Amino acid sequence: IVSLDPWQTDGVVTDPYKLKIPAGTLVKLKAKQVILAAGTLGSASLLLRSQVPNSNIGKGIFIHPVTIATGVHSHPVKMWEGNQTSVRVDYRTAHTTDPDANFILSTARFYPSTVATFTSEIGPDLLKRVLEYKNFSTVLIGLIDSLNNSNRIEIDSVGNPTIIYSMSDFDKQRMIYAITEAIKIQLLSGAK
């Protein structure tokens, strides 16, 4: 392990075990088990940079692509009020016989200021969209993507991570199915 940042960096607990290891010092640890919890990108990157002898490190990553289906209602919905997520449907359990039903639909709570990030409008058109926002409802669509060892994390010559990911045709079809289900929900709720 190489300590690259000083212990006093913002957000870092100050040397909890009083080891006083100077930045840049190489440290070897001996342990029966090591738990690495740096997330998919961080854990794979650290292990790849450390040259841990395992050819599967970084392979078969899941992105779990997410998108939204937004409907406009004739009355205020104010989706920024109420519970964070009041309805969540896991299609894997609701439709156990359907192999395409490996996704999650959930209500989404977005604030009016969020609309600016979801639109390409500017100026008066953006203002109009923000003012309409109280009538919007949004369904969040999360796909549980398939295992594909071609989807992976690699590191470049200086140790920076790169994500190599391609959604399979099967997953693309399932995402279309999930979007279609979300649109049906919007239409059934009276959205246009």
Contact map, one row per residue, 1 for C-alpha under 8 A:
111000000000000000000000011110000000000000000000000000000000000000000000000000000000000000000000000000000000000000000000000000000000000000000000000000000000000000000000000000000000000000000000
111100000000000000000011111000000000000000000000000000000000000000000000000000000000000000000000000000000000000000000000000000000000000000000000000000000000000000000000000000000000000000000000
111111000000000000001111110000000000000000000000000000000000000000000000000000000000000000000000000000000000000000000000000000000000000000000000000000000000000000000000000000000000000000000000
011111000000000000000011000000000000000000000000000000000000000000000000000000000000000000000000000000000000000000000000000000000000000000000000000000000000000000000000000000000000000000000000
001111101000000000000011000000000000000000000000000000000000000000000000000000000000000000000000000000000000000000000000000000000000000000000000000000000000000000000000000000000000000000000000
001111111000000000000110000000000000000000000000000000000000000000000000000000000000000000000000000000000000000000000000000000000000000000000000000000000000000000000000000000000000000000000000
000011111001111000000010000000000000000000000000000000000000000000000000000000000000000000000000000000000000000000000000000000000000000000000000000000000000000000000000000000000000000000000000
000001111101110000000000000000000000000000000000000000000000000000000000000000000000000000000000000000000000000000000000000000000000000000000000000000000000000000000000000000000000000000000000
000011111111000000000000000000000000000000000000000000000000000000000000000000000000000000000000000000000000000000000000000000000000000000000000000000000000000000000000000000000000000000000000
000000011111000000000000000000000000000000000000000000000000000000000000000000000000000000000000000000000000000000000000000000000000000000000000000000000000000000000000000000000000000000000000
000000001111100000000000000000000000000000000000000000000000000000000000000000000000000000000000000000000000000000000000000000000000000000000000000000000000000000000000000000000000000000000000
000000111111110000000000000000000000000000000000000000000000000000000000000000000000000000000000000000000000000000000000000000000000000000000000000000000000000000000000000000000000000000000000
000000110011111100000000000000000000000000000000000000000000000000000000000000000000000000000000000000000000000000000000000000000000000000000000000000000000000000000000000000000000000000000000
000000110001111100000000000000000000000000000000000000000000000000000000000000000000000000000000000000000000000000000000000000000000000000000000000000000000000000000000000000000000000000000000
000000100000111111110000000000000000000000000000000000000000000000000000000000000000000000000000000000000000000000000000000000000000000000000000000000000000000000000000000000000000000000000000
000000000000111111100000000000000000000000000000000000000000000000000000000000000000000000000000000000000000000000000000000000000000000000000000000000000000000000000000000000000000000000000000
000000000000001111100000000000000000000000000000000000000000000000000000000000000000000000000000000000000000000000000000000000000000000000000000000000000000000000000000000000000000000000000000
000000000000001111110000000000000000000000000000000000000000000000000000000000000000000000000000000000000000000000000000000000000000000000000000000000000000000000000000000000000000000000000000
000000000000001111111000000000000000000000000000000000000000000000000000000000000000000000000000000000000000000000000000000000000000000000000000000000000000000000000000000000000000000000000000
000000000000001001111100000000000000000000000000000000000000000000000000000000000000000000000000000000000000000000000000000000000000000000000000000000000000000000000000000000000000000000000000
001000000000000000111110100000000000000000000000000000000000000000000000000000000000000000000000000000000000000000000000000000000000000000000000000000000000000000000000000000000000000000000000
001001000000000000011111100000000000000000000000000000000000000000000000000000000000000000000000000000000000000000000000000000000000000000000000000000000000000000000000000000000000000000000000
011111100000000000001111100000000000000000000000000000000000000000000000000000000000000000000000000000000000000000000000000000000000000000000000000000000000000000000000000000000000000000000000
011110000000000000000111110000000000000000000000000000000000000000000000000000000000000000000000000000000000000000000000000000000000000000000000000000000000000000000000000000000000000000000000
011000000000000000001111111000000000000000000000000000000000000000000000000000000000000000000000000000000000000000000000000000000000000000000000000000000000000000000000000000000000000000000000
111000000000000000000001111100000000000000000000000000000000000000000000000000000000000000000000000000000000000000000000000000000000000000000000000000000000000000000000000000000000000000000000
110000000000000000000000111110000000000000000000000000000000000000000000000000000000000000000000000000000000000000000000000000000000000000000000000000000000000000000000000000000000000000000000
100000000000000000000000011111000000000000000000000000000000000000000000000000000000000000000000000000000000000000000000000000000000000000000000000000000000000000000000000000000000000000000000
100000000000000000000000001111100000000000000000000000000000000000000000000000000000000000000000000000000000000000000000000000000000000000000000000000000000000000000000000000000000000000000000
000000000000000000000000000111110000000000000000000000000000000000000000000000000000000000000000000000000000000000000000000000000000000000000000000000000000000000000000000000000000000000000000
000000000000000000000000000011111100000000000000000000000000000000000000000000000000000000000000000000000000000000000000000000000000000000000000000000000000000000000000000000000000000000000000
000000000000000000000000000001111100000000000000000000000000000000000000000000000000000000000000000000000000000000000000000000000000000000000000000000000000000000000000000000000000000000000000
000000000000000000000000000000111110000000000000000000000000000000000000000000000000000000000000000000000000000000000000000000000000000000000000000000000000000000000000000000000000000000000000
000000000000000000000000000000111111000000000000000000000000000000000000000000000000000000000000000000000000000000000000000000000000000000000000000000000000000000000000000000000000000000000000
000000000000000000000000000000001111100000000000000000000000000000000000000000000000000000000000000000000000000000000000000000000000000000000000000000000000000000000000000000000000000000000000
000000000000000000000000000000000111110000100000000000000000000000000000000000000000000000000000000000000000000000000000000000000000000000000000000000000000000000000000000000000000000000000000
000000000000000000000000000000000011111000100000000000000000000000000000000000000000000000000000000000000000000000000000000000000000000000000000000000000000000000000000000000000000000000000000
000000000000000000000000000000000001111111100000000000000000000000000000000000000000000000000000000000000000000000000000000000000000000000000000000000000000000000000000000000000000000000000000
000000000000000000000000000000000000111111100000000000000000000000000000000000000000000000000000000000000000000000000000000000000000000000000000000000000000000000000000000000000000000000000000
000000000000000000000000000000000000011111110000000000000000100000000000000000000000000000000000000000000000000000000000000000000000000000000000000000000000000000000000000000000000000000000000
000000000000000000000000000000000000011111111000000000000000000000000000000000000000000000000000000000000000000000000000000000000000000000000000000000001000000010000000000000000000000000000000
000000000000000000000000000000000000011111111100000000000000000000000000000000000000000000000000000000000000000000000000000000000000000000000000000000000000000000000000000000000000000000000000
000000000000000000000000000000000001111111111110000000000000000000000000000000000000000000000000000000000000000000000000000000000000000000000000000000000000000000000000000000000000000000000000
000000000000000000000000000000000000000111111111000000001100000000000000000000000000000000000000000000000000000000000000000000000000000000000000000000001000000000000000000000000000000000000000
000000000000000000000000000000000000000011111111100000000100000000000000000000000000000000000000000000000000000000000000000000000000000000000000000000001110001110000000000000000000000000000000
000000000000000000000000000000000000000001111111110000000000000000000000000000000000000000000000000000000000000000000000000000000000000000000000000000000000000000000000000000000000000000000000
000000000000000000000000000000000000000000111111111100001000000000000000000000000000000000000000000000000000000000000000000000000000000000000000000000000000000000000000000000000000000000000000
000000000000000000000000000000000000000000011111111100001100000000000000000000000000000000000000000000000000000000000000000000000000000000000000000000000110000000000000000000000000000000000000
000000000000000000000000000000000000000000001111111100000000000000000000000000000000000000000000000000000000000000000000000000000000000000000000000000000010001000000000000000000000000000000000
000000000000000000000000000000000000000000000111111100000000000000000000000000000000000000000000000000000000000000000000000000000000000000000000000000000000000000000000000000000000000000000000
000000000000000000000000000000000000000000000011111110000000000000000000000000000000000000000000000000000000000000000000000000000000000000000000000000000000000000000000000000000000000000000000
000000000000000000000000000000000000000000000011111111000000000000000000000000000000000000000000000000000000000000000000000000000000000000000000000000000000000000000000000000000000000000000000
000000000000000000000000000000000000000000000000001111100000000000000000000000000000000000000000000000000000000000000000000000000000000000000000000000000000000000000000000000000000000000000000
000000000000000000000000000000000000000000000000000111111000000000000000000000000000000000000000000000000000000000000000000000000000000000000000000000000000000000000000000000000000000000000000
000000000000000000000000000000000000000000000000000011111000000000000000000000000000000000000000000000000000000000000000000000000000000000000000000000000000000000000000000000000000000000000000
000000000000000000000000000000000000000000000000000001111110000000000000000000000000000000000000000000000000000000000000000000000000000000000000000000000000000000000000000000000000000000000000
000000000000000000000000000000000000000000010011000001111110000000000000000000000000000000000000000000000000000000000000000000000000000000000000000000000000000000000000000000000000000000000000
000000000000000000000000000000000000000000011001000000011111100000000000000000000000000000000000000000000000000000000000000000000000000000000000000000011100000000000000000000000000000000000000
000000000000000000000000000000000000000000000000000000011111100000000000000000000000000000000000000000000000000000000000000000000000000000000000000011111000000000000000000000000000000000000000
000000000000000000000000000000000000000000000000000000000111110000000000000000000000000000000000000000000000000000000000000000000000000000000000001111110000000000000000000000000000000000000000
000000000000000000000000000000000000000100000000000000000111111000000000000000000000000000000000000000000000000000000000000000000000000000000000001110111000000000000000000000000000000000000000
000000000000000000000000000000000000000000000000000000000001111100000000000000000000000000000000000000000000000000000000000000000000000000000000111000100000000000000000000000000000000000000000
000000000000000000000000000000000000000000000000000000000000111110000000000000000000000000000000000000000000000000000000000000000000000000000000100000000000000000001000000000000000000000000000
000000000000000000000000000000000000000000000000000000000000011111000000000000000000000000000000000000000000000000000000000000000000000000000111100000000000000000000000000000000000000000000000
000000000000000000000000000000000000000000000000000000000000001111100000000000000000000000000000000000000000000000000000000000000000000000000111100000000000000000000000000000000000000000000000
000000000000000000000000000000000000000000000000000000000000000111110000000000000000000000000000000000000000000000000000000000000000000000011110000000000000000000000000000000000000000000000000
000000000000000000000000000000000000000000000000000000000000000011111000000000000000000000000000000000000000000000000000000000000000000000011100000000000000000000000000000000000000000000000000
000000000000000000000000000000000000000000000000000000000000000001111100000000000000000000000000000000000000000000000000000000000000000001111000000000000000000000000000000000000010000000000000
000000000000000000000000000000000000000000000000000000000000000000111110000000000000000000000000000000000000000000000000000000000000000001111000000000000000000000000000000000000010011001000000
000000000000000000000000000000000000000000000000000000000000000000011111000000000000000000000000000000000000000000000000000000000000000111100000000000000000000000000000000000000000000001000000
000000000000000000000000000000000000000000000000000000000000000000001111100000000000000000000000000000000000000000000000000000000000000111000000000000000000000000000000000000000000001001100011
000000000000000000000000000000000000000000000000000000000000000000000111110000000000000000000000000000000000000000000000000000000000001110000000000000000000000000000000000000000000000000000011
000000000000000000000000000000000000000000000000000000000000000000000011111110000000000000000000000000000000000000000000000000000000001110000000000000000000000000000000000000000000000000000111
000000000000000000000000000000000000000000000000000000000000000000000001111100000000000000000000000000000000000000000000000000000000001000000000000000000000000000000000000000000000000000000010
000000000000000000000000000000000000000000000000000000000000000000000000111110000000000000000000000000000000000000000000000000000000001000000000000000000000000000000000000000000000000000000000
000000000000000000000000000000000000000000000000000000000000000000000000111111000000000000000000000000000000000000000000000000000000011100000000000000000000000000000000000000000000000000000000
000000000000000000000000000000000000000000000000000000000000000000000000101111100000000000000000000000000000000000000000000000000000011110000000000000000000000000000000000000000000000000000000
000000000000000000000000000000000000000000000000000000000000000000000000000111111000000000000000000000000000000000000000000000000000111110000000000000000000000000000000000000000000000000000000
000000000000000000000000000000000000000000000000000000000000000000000000000011111100000000000000000000000001111000000000000000000000010111000000000000000000000000000000000000000000000000000000
000000000000000000000000000000000000000000000000000000000000000000000000000001111100000000000000000000000000111100000000000000000000000000000000000000000000000000000000000000000000000000000000
000000000000000000000000000000000000000000000000000000000000000000000000000001111110000000000000000000000000100000000000000000000000000000000000000000000000000000000000000000000000000000000000
000000000000000000000000000000000000000000000000000000000000000000000000000000111111000000000000000000000000000000000000000000000000000000000000000000000000000000000000000000000000000000000000
000000000000000000000000000000000000000000000000000000000000000000000000000000001111110000000000000000000000100000000000000000000000000000000000000000000000000000000000000000000000000000000000
000000000000000000000000000000000000000000000000000000000000000000000000000000000111110000000000000000000001100000000000000000000000000000000000000000000000000000000000000000000000000000000000
000000000000000000000000000000000000000000000000000000000000000000000000000000000011111100000000000000000111100000000000000000000000000000000000000000000000000000000000000000000000000000000000
000000000000000000000000000000000000000000000000000000000000000000000000000000000011111100000000000000000110000000000000000000000000000000000000000000000000000000000000000000000000000000000000
000000000000000000000000000000000000000000000000000000000000000000000000000000000000111110000000000000000110000000000000000000000000000000000000000000000000000000000000000000000000000000000000
000000000000000000000000000000000000000000000000000000000000000000000000000000000000111111000000000000011110000000000000000000000000000000000000000000000000000000000000000000000000000000000000
000000000000000000000000000000000000000000000000000000000000000000000000000000000000001111100100000000011100000000000000000000000000000000000000000000000000000000000000000000000000000000000000
000000000000000000000000000000000000000000000000000000000000000000000000000000000000000111111100000001111000000000000000000000000000000000000000000000000000000000000000000000000000000000000000
000000000000000000000000000000000000000000000000000000000000000000000000000000000000000011111111000011111000000000000000000000000000000000000000000000000000000000000000000000000000000000000000
000000000000000000000000000000000000000000000000000000000000000000000000000000000000000001111111000011110000000000000000000000000000000000000000000000000000000000000000000000000000000000000000
000000000000000000000000000000000000000000000000000000000000000000000000000000000000000001111111000000000000000000000000000000000000000000000000000000000000000000000000000000000000000000000000
000000000000000000000000000000000000000000000000000000000000000000000000000000000000000011111111000000000000000000000000000000000000000000000000000000000000000000000000000000000000000000000000
000000000000000000000000000000000000000000000000000000000000000000000000000000000000000000111111110010000000000000000000000000000000000000000000000000000000000000000000000000000000000000000000
000000000000000000000000000000000000000000000000000000000000000000000000000000000000000000111111111010000000000000000000000000000000000000000000000000000000000000000000000000000000000000000000
000000000000000000000000000000000000000000000000000000000000000000000000000000000000000000000011111000000000000000000000000000000000000000000000000000000000000000000000000000000000000000000000
000000000000000000000000000000000000000000000000000000000000000000000000000000000000000000000011111110000000000000000000000000000000000000000000000000000000000000000000000000000000000000000000
000000000000000000000000000000000000000000000000000000000000000000000000000000000000000000000001111111000000000000000000000000000000000000000000000000000000000000000000000000000000000000000000
000000000000000000000000000000000000000000000000000000000000000000000000000000000000000000000000011111000000000000000000000000000000000000000000000000000000000000000000000001001000000000000000
000000000000000000000000000000000000000000000000000000000000000000000000000000000000000000110011011111100000000000000000000000000000000000000000000000000000000000000000000001000100000000000000
000000000000000000000000000000000000000000000000000000000000000000000000000000000000000001110000001111110000000000000000000000000000000000000011100000000000000000000000000001000000000000000000
000000000000000000000000000000000000000000000000000000000000000000000000000000000000000001110000000011111000000000000000000000000000000000001111000000000000000000000000000000000100000000000000
000000000000000000000000000000000000000000000000000000000000000000000000000000000000000111110000000001111100000000000000000000000000000000011111000000000000000000000000000000000000000000000000
000000000000000000000000000000000000000000000000000000000000000000000000000000000000000111100000000000111110000000000000000000000000000000111100000000000000000000000000000000000100010000000000
000000000000000000000000000000000000000000000000000000000000000000000000000000000000111110000000000000011111000000000000000000000000000000111000000000000000000000000000000000000000000000000000
000000000000000000000000000000000000000000000000000000000000000000000000000000000000111100000000000000001111100000000000000000000000000001110000000000000000000000000000000000000000000000000000
000000000000000000000000000000000000000000000000000000000000000000000000000000100001100000000000000000000111110000000000000000000000000011110000000000000000000000000000000000000000000000000000
000000000000000000000000000000000000000000000000000000000000000000000000000000111011100000000000000000000011111000000000000000000000000001000000000000000000000000000000000000000000000000000000
000000000000000000000000000000000000000000000000000000000000000000000000000000110000000000000000000000000001111101000000000000000000000000000000000000000000000000000000000000000000000000000000
000000000000000000000000000000000000000000000000000000000000000000000000000000110000000000000000000000000000111111100000000000000000000000000000000000000000000000000000000000000000000000000000
000000000000000000000000000000000000000000000000000000000000000000000000000000010000000000000000000000000000011111100000000000000100110000000000000000000000000000000000000000000000000000000000
000000000000000000000000000000000000000000000000000000000000000000000000000000000000000000000000000000000000001111110000000000000100000000000000000000000000000000000000000000000000000000000000
000000000000000000000000000000000000000000000000000000000000000000000000000000000000000000000000000000000000011111111100000000000000000000000000000000000000000000000000000000000000000000000000
000000000000000000000000000000000000000000000000000000000000000000000000000000000000000000000000000000000000001111111110000000001100100000000000000000000000000000000000000000000000000000000000
000000000000000000000000000000000000000000000000000000000000000000000000000000000000000000000000000000000000000011111111100001000100000000000000000000000000000000000000000000000000000000000000
000000000000000000000000000000000000000000000000000000000000000000000000000000000000000000000000000000000000000001111111000000000000000000000000000000000000000000000000000000000000000000000000
000000000000000000000000000000000000000000000000000000000000000000000000000000000000000000000000000000000000000001111111000000000000000000000000000000000000000000000000000000000000000000000000
000000000000000000000000000000000000000000000000000000000000000000000000000000000000000000000000000000000000000000111111100001000000000000000000000000000000000000000000000000000000000000000000
000000000000000000000000000000000000000000000000000000000000000000000000000000000000000000000000000000000000000000011111110000000000000000000000000000000000000000000000000000000000000000000000
000000000000000000000000000000000000000000000000000000000000000000000000000000000000000000000000000000000000000000010011111011000000000000000000000000000000000000000000000000000000000000000000
000000000000000000000000000000000000000000000000000000000000000000000000000000000000000000000000000000000000000000000001111111100000000000000000000000000000000000000000000000000000000000000000
000000000000000000000000000000000000000000000000000000000000000000000000000000000000000000000000000000000000000000000000111111100000000000000000000000000000000000000000000000000000000000000000
000000000000000000000000000000000000000000000000000000000000000000000000000000000000000000000000000000000000000000000000011111110000000000000000000000000000000000000000000000000000000000000000
000000000000000000000000000000000000000000000000000000000000000000000000000000000000000000000000000000000000000000000000111111111000000000000000000000000000000000000000000000000000000000000000
000000000000000000000000000000000000000000000000000000000000000000000000000000000000000000000000000000000000000000010010111111111100000000000000000000000000000000000000000000000000000000000000
000000000000000000000000000000000000000000000000000000000000000000000000000000000000000000000000000000000000000000000000011111111110000000000000000000000000000000000000000000000000000000000000
000000000000000000000000000000000000000000000000000000000000000000000000000000000000000000000000000000000000000000000000000111111111000000000000000000000000000000000000000000000000000000000000
000000000000000000000000000000000000000000000000000000000000000000000000000000000000000000000000000000000000000000100000000011111111100000000000000000000000000000000000000000000000000000000000
000000000000000000000000000000000000000000000000000000000000000000000000000000000000000000000000000000000000000110110000000001111111100000000000000000000000000000000000000000000000000000000000
000000000000000000000000000000000000000000000000000000000000000000000000000000000000000000000000000000000000000000000000000000111111110000000000000000000000000000000000000000000000000000000000
000000000000000000000000000000000000000000000000000000000000000000000000000000000000000000000000000000000000000000000000000000011111111100000000000000000000000000000000000000000000000000000000
000000000000000000000000000000000000000000000000000000000000000000000000000001000000000000000000000000000000000100100000000000001111111100000000000000000000000000000000000000000000000000000000
000000000000000000000000000000000000000000000000000000000000000000000000000111100000000000000000000000000000000100000000000000000011111100000000000000000000000000000000000000000000000000000000
000000000000000000000000000000000000000000000000000000000000000000000001111111000000000000000000000000000000000000000000000000000001111110000000000000000000000000000000000000000000000000000000
000000000000000000000000000000000000000000000000000000000000000000000111100111100000000000000000000000000000000000000000000000000001111111000000000000000000000000000000000000000000000000000000
000000000000000000000000000000000000000000000000000000000000000000000111100011100000000000000000000000000001000000000000000000000000001111100000000000000000000000000000000000000000000001000000
000000000000000000000000000000000000000000000000000000000000000000011110000000100000000000000000000000000011100000000000000000000000000111110000000000000000000000000000000000000000000000000000
000000000000000000000000000000000000000000000000000000000000000000011100000000000000000000000000000000001111000000000000000000000000000011111000000000000000000000000000000000000000010001000000
000000000000000000000000000000000000000000000000000000000000000001111000000000000000000000000000000000011111000000000000000000000000000001111100000000000000000000000000000000000000000000000000
000000000000000000000000000000000000000000000000000000000000000001111000000000000000000000000000000000111100000000000000000000000000000000111110000000000000000000000000000000000110010000000000
000000000000000000000000000000000000000000000000000000000000000111100000000000000000000000000000000000111000000000000000000000000000000000011111000000000000000000000000000000000000000000000000
000000000000000000000000000000000000000000000000000000000000000111000000000000000000000000000000000001110000000000000000000000000000000000001111100000000000000000000000001001100100000000000000
000000000000000000000000000000000000000000000000000000000000000110000000000000000000000000000000000001110000000000000000000000000000000000000111110000000000000000000000000000000000000000000000
000000000000000000000000000000000000000000000000000000000000011110000000000000000000000000000000000001000000000000000000000000000000000000000011111000000000000000000010001000000000000000000000
000000000000000000000000000000000000000000000000000000000000010000000000000000000000000000000000000000000000000000000000000000000000000000000001111100000000000000000001001000000000000000000000
000000000000000000000000000000000000000000000000000000000001110000000000000000000000000000000000000000000000000000000000000000000000000000000000111110000000000000000000000000000000000000000000
000000000000000000000000000000000000000000000000000000000001100000000000000000000000000000000000000000000000000000000000000000000000000000000000011111100000000000000000000000000000000000000000
000000000000000000000000000000000000000000000000000000000011100000000000000000000000000000000000000000000000000000000000000000000000000000000000001111110000000000000000000000000000000000000000
000000000000000000000000000000000000000000000000000000000011000000000000000000000000000000000000000000000000000000000000000000000000000000000000000111110000000000011000000000000000000000000000
000000000000000000000000000000000000000000000000000000000011110000000000000000000000000000000000000000000000000000000000000000000000000000000000000111111000000000111100000000000000000000000000
000000000000000000000000000000000000000000000000000000000111100000000000000000000000000000000000000000000000000000000000000000000000000000000000000011111100000000111000000000000000000000000000
000000000000000000000000000000000000000010011000000000000110100000000000000000000000000000000000000000000000000000000000000000000000000000000000000000111110000011110000000000000000000000000000
000000000000000000000000000000000000000000001001000000000100000000000000000000000000000000000000000000000000000000000000000000000000000000000000000000011111000011110000000000000000000000000000
000000000000000000000000000000000000000000001001100000000000000000000000000000000000000000000000000000000000000000000000000000000000000000000000000000001111111111000000000000000000000000000000
000000000000000000000000000000000000000000000000000000000000000000000000000000000000000000000000000000000000000000000000000000000000000000000000000000000111111111000000000000000000000000000000
000000000000000000000000000000000000000000000000000000000000000000000000000000000000000000000000000000000000000000000000000000000000000000000000000000000011111100000000000000000000000000000000
000000000000000000000000000000000000000000000000000000000000000000000000000000000000000000000000000000000000000000000000000000000000000000000000000000000011111100000000000000000000000000000000
000000000000000000000000000000000000000000001000100000000000000000000000000000000000000000000000000000000000000000000000000000000000000000000000000000000011111110000000000000000000000000000000
000000000000000000000000000000000000000000001000000000000000000000000000000000000000000000000000000000000000000000000000000000000000000000000000000000000011111111000000000000000000000000000000
000000000000000000000000000000000000000010001000000000000000000000000000000000000000000000000000000000000000000000000000000000000000000000000000000000001111001111100000000000000000000000000000
000000000000000000000000000000000000000000000000000000000000000000000000000000000000000000000000000000000000000000000000000000000000000000000000000000001111000111110000000000000000000000000000
000000000000000000000000000000000000000000000000000000000000000000000000000000000000000000000000000000000000000000000000000000000000000000000000000000111100000011111000000000000000000000000000
000000000000000000000000000000000000000000000000000000000000000000000000000000000000000000000000000000000000000000000000000000000000000000000000000001111100000001111100000000000000000000000000
000000000000000000000000000000000000000000000000000000000000001000000000000000000000000000000000000000000000000000000000000000000000000000000000000001110000000000111110000000000000000000000000
000000000000000000000000000000000000000000000000000000000000000000000000000000000000000000000000000000000000000000000000000000000000000000000000000000100000000000011111000000000000000000000000
000000000000000000000000000000000000000000000000000000000000000000000000000000000000000000000000000000000000000000000000000000000000000000000000100000000000000000001111101100000000000000000000
000000000000000000000000000000000000000000000000000000000000000000000000000000000000000000000000000000000000000000000000000000000000000000000000010000000000000000000111111100000000000000000000
000000000000000000000000000000000000000000000000000000000000000000000000000000000000000000000000000000000000000000000000000000000000000000000000000000000000000000000011111110000000000000000000
000000000000000000000000000000000000000000000000000000000000000000000000000000000000000000000000000000000000000000000000000000000000000000000000000000000000000000000001111111000000000000000000
000000000000000000000000000000000000000000000000000000000000000000000000000000000000000000000000000000000000000000000000000000000000000000000010110000000000000000000011111111100000000000000000
000000000000000000000000000000000000000000000000000000000000000000000000000000000000000000000000000000000000000000000000000000000000000000000000000000000000000000000011111111110000000000000000
000000000000000000000000000000000000000000000000000000000000000000000000000000000000000000000000000000000000000000000000000000000000000000000000000000000000000000000000111111111000000000000000
000000000000000000000000000000000000000000000000000000000000000000000000000000000000000000000000000111000000000000000000000000000000000000000010000000000000000000000000011111111100000000000000
000000000000000000000000000000000000000000000000000000000000000000000000000000000000000000000000000000000000000000000000000000000000000000000010000000000000000000000000001111111110000000000000
000000000000000000000000000000000000000000000000000000000000000000000000000000000000000000000000000000000000000000000000000000000000000000000000000000000000000000000000000111111111000000000000
000000000000000000000000000000000000000000000000000000000000000000000000000000000000000000000000000100000000000000000000000000000000000000000000000000000000000000000000000011111111100000000000
000000000000000000000000000000000000000000000000000000000000000000000000000000000000000000000000000010101000000000000000000000000000000000001010000000000000000000000000000001111111110000000000
000000000000000000000000000000000000000000000000000000000000000000011000000000000000000000000000000000000000000000000000000000000000000000001000000000000000000000000000000000111111111000000000
000000000000000000000000000000000000000000000000000000000000000000000000000000000000000000000000000000000000000000000000000000000000000000000000000000000000000000000000000000011111111100000000
000000000000000000000000000000000000000000000000000000000000000000000000000000000000000000000000000000000000000000000000000000000000000000000000000000000000000000000000000000001111111110000000
000000000000000000000000000000000000000000000000000000000000000000001000000000000000000000000000000000001000000000000000000000000000000000101000000000000000000000000000000000000111111111000000
000000000000000000000000000000000000000000000000000000000000000000001010000000000000000000000000000000000000000000000000000000000000000000000000000000000000000000000000000000000011111111100000
000000000000000000000000000000000000000000000000000000000000000000000000000000000000000000000000000000000000000000000000000000000000000000000000000000000000000000000000000000000001111111110000
000000000000000000000000000000000000000000000000000000000000000000000000000000000000000000000000000000000000000000000000000000000000000000000000000000000000000000000000000000000000111111111000
000000000000000000000000000000000000000000000000000000000000000000001110000000000000000000000000000000000000000000000000000000000000000010100000000000000000000000000000000000000000011111111111
000000000000000000000000000000000000000000000000000000000000000000000010000000000000000000000000000000000000000000000000000000000000000000000000000000000000000000000000000000000000001111111111
000000000000000000000000000000000000000000000000000000000000000000000000000000000000000000000000000000000000000000000000000000000000000000000000000000000000000000000000000000000000000111111110
000000000000000000000000000000000000000000000000000000000000000000000000000000000000000000000000000000000000000000000000000000000000000000000000000000000000000000000000000000000000000011111110
000000000000000000000000000000000000000000000000000000000000000000000000100000000000000000000000000000000000000000000000000000000000000000000000000000000000000000000000000000000000000001111111
000000000000000000000000000000000000000000000000000000000000000000000011110000000000000000000000000000000000000000000000000000000000000000000000000000000000000000000000000000000000000001111111
000000000000000000000000000000000000000000000000000000000000000000000011100000000000000000000000000000000000000000000000000000000000000000000000000000000000000000000000000000000000000001100111
